[in-house]
Amino acid sequence: MLWLKARRARTTLLAGWGAFVVLLALLHDTRAILPSLTGTAQVALSLFAPVVLIAALMLCLESRLPAAELSAVRRVAMLDTVLIVAAMAAALLGSAAVSVLTGAPQAATAGRNTLFLTGLMLCGKAVLGQPGVMVPVAWLLAVVGGGYRSSGDPYPWTIVPEPLGAWHAAAGAVLVFALGVAVELRTVRRPA
């Protein structure tokens, strides 16, 4: 299909997913002490693994032929939504598989975090365009900079460093992802 070739989904998204899974497998539960405004926080490096997949997804969504898509008979926005949902399903499956194979629960939370950060990216994309890919990175920096109490426990609003069983983090991730997909469906595609 011309749409798949224009989106470069077979190469770019597959490479981004592969890098995401390899990073999760290599990082396991590795933690780094990063400077924070509220004290020193030990941050799991796997929090940053979703950025690779999200950047690949953004590249795919922004790789388009605007004139052809405006005159297309097929619903390109719906195809993009299917691509987004398929990428997130693959991220959830990949993170669960790495978690089972390595025994690292932090790898399983990467799937949830990918949903959340992708929702942020899609909302940012609607407002900022291509620079919207930086919204999840800004969120991660905000979490590292001020998302931890002095005891090292993350605040509930941070979502991404919360453990796998945190229901509010799962609910927040699903809600933000659903909002991002809804915003992506509503975004009017205009030629650049």
C-alpha positions in Angstrom: 0.0 0.0 0.0 1.1 3.5 -0.8 0.1 4.6 2.7 2.5 2.1 4.4 5.3 3.2 2.1 4.7 6.8 2.7 4.6 6.3 6.5 7.8 4.1 6.4 6.1 1.9 9.0 7.8 -1.3 8.0 11.3 0.1 8.5 11.2 3.0 10.9 8.6 1.8 13.3 10.0 -1.8 13.4 13.5 -0.4 14.1 12.1 1.8 16.9 10.2 -1.1 18.4 13.3 -3.3 18.2 15.5 -0.6 19.9 12.8 -0.2 22.6 12.8 -3.9 23.4 16.6 -4.2 23.3 16.9 -1.2 25.7 14.5 -2.8 28.1 16.4 -6.1 28.0 19.7 -4.3 28.6 18.6 -1.9 31.2 16.6 -4.3 33.4 16.3 -2.5 36.7 19.3 -0.3 36.3 19.0 2.9 38.3 20.9 6.2 38.1 21.1 9.0 40.6 20.1 12.1 38.8 19.9 15.7 40.2 16.5 16.8 41.4 15.0 20.0 42.8 13.4 18.0 45.6 16.5 16.0 46.5 18.5 13.3 44.7 16.3 10.8 43.0 17.3 7.3 42.0 15.6 6.9 38.6 15.2 3.7 36.6 16.8 4.2 33.3 14.1 2.2 31.6 11.8 5.2 32.0 13.6 6.7 29.0 13.3 3.6 26.8 9.9 4.6 25.4 11.3 7.8 23.9 12.9 5.7 21.0 9.6 4.1 20.0 7.7 7.4 20.4 10.2 9.2 18.2 9.9 6.5 15.5 6.1 6.7 15.7 6.2 10.5 15.3 8.5 10.1 12.3 6.0 7.7 10.7 3.1 9.9 11.4 4.8 13.0 10.0 6.1 11.1 6.9 3.2 11.8 4.6 2.3 13.1 1.2 -0.1 15.9 2.1 -1.6 16.6 -1.4 -2.2 12.9 -2.0 -3.8 12.4 1.4 -6.1 15.4 1.1 -7.5 13.9 -2.1 -7.4 10.3 -0.9 -10.5 8.1 -0.9 -9.2 6.1 2.0 -9.5 7.4 5.5 -5.9 8.2 6.2 -6.7 9.4 9.8 -8.2 6.1 10.6 -5.2 4.2 9.1 -2.9 6.4 11.2 -5.0 5.5 14.3 -4.7 1.8 13.5 -0.9 2.3 13.2 -0.8 4.0 16.6 -2.8 1.4 18.3 -0.8 -1.4 16.7 2.5 0.2 17.8 1.2 0.5 21.4 0.0 -3.1 21.4 3.4 -4.2 20.2 5.0 -2.0 22.9 2.8 -3.7 25.6 3.6 -7.2 24.3 7.3 -6.4 24.0 7.6 -5.0 27.5 5.6 -7.9 29.0 7.9 -10.4 27.2 11.1 -8.7 28.4 9.7 -8.6 31.9 8.9 -12.3 31.9 12.2 -13.3 30.4 14.4 -11.1 32.6 12.2 -11.1 35.7 12.4 -7.3 35.9 9.1 -5.8 36.8 10.3 -2.3 35.7 10.3 -3.6 32.1 6.5 -4.3 32.3 5.8 -0.7 33.4 7.6 0.5 30.3 4.5 -0.6 28.2 2.2 1.4 30.4 4.6 4.4 30.3 4.7 4.1 26.5 1.0 4.5 26.3 1.1 7.5 28.6 4.0 9.2 26.8 2.5 8.5 23.4 -0.8 10.2 24.4 1.2 13.2 25.5 3.1 13.2 22.2 -0.1 13.0 20.2 -1.6 16.0 22.1 1.6 17.9 21.7 1.7 17.1 18.0 -1.8 18.6 17.6 -0.6 21.9 19.1 3.1 22.1 18.1 3.4 19.9 15.1 6.7 18.0 14.8 8.2 19.6 18.0 5.4 17.8 19.8 7.7 14.8 20.0 9.5 16.7 22.8 6.5 16.8 25.1 7.2 13.3 26.5 10.8 14.2 27.0 9.8 17.4 28.8 7.5 15.3 31.0 10.3 12.9 31.9 12.6 15.8 32.7 9.9 17.3 35.0 9.5 14.0 36.7 13.3 13.7 37.3 13.6 17.3 38.3 10.7 17.6 40.7 8.6 14.4 40.8 10.1 12.7 43.8 9.6 13.4 47.5 12.8 13.7 49.6 12.3 10.1 50.6 12.7 9.0 47.0 9.0 8.1 46.6 7.4 9.5 43.4 4.4 11.9 43.6 1.2 10.3 42.1 1.0 12.9 39.3 4.3 11.6 37.8 2.7 8.4 36.4 5.9 7.0 34.8 7.9 6.0 37.9 5.0 4.4 39.7 5.1 0.6 40.2 3.3 -1.8 37.9 0.4 -2.3 40.3 -0.4 1.4 40.7 -4.0 1.6 39.5 -4.0 5.4 39.2 -0.9 5.2 36.9 -2.6 2.6 34.7 -5.8 4.6 34.6 -3.9 7.8 33.8 -1.9 6.1 31.0 -5.1 4.8 29.4 -6.9 8.1 29.7 -4.1 10.2 28.3 -3.5 7.7 25.4 -7.3 7.7 24.6 -7.2 11.5 24.6 -4.2 11.6 22.4 -5.8 9.2 19.9 -9.0 11.3 19.9 -7.0 14.4 19.3 -5.1 12.7 16.4 -8.4 11.6 14.8 -9.8 15.2 15.1 -6.6 16.9 13.7 -7.3 18.3 10.3 -4.5 17.5 7.9 -3.5 20.5 5.8 -0.8 20.7 3.3 2.5 22.0 4.7 
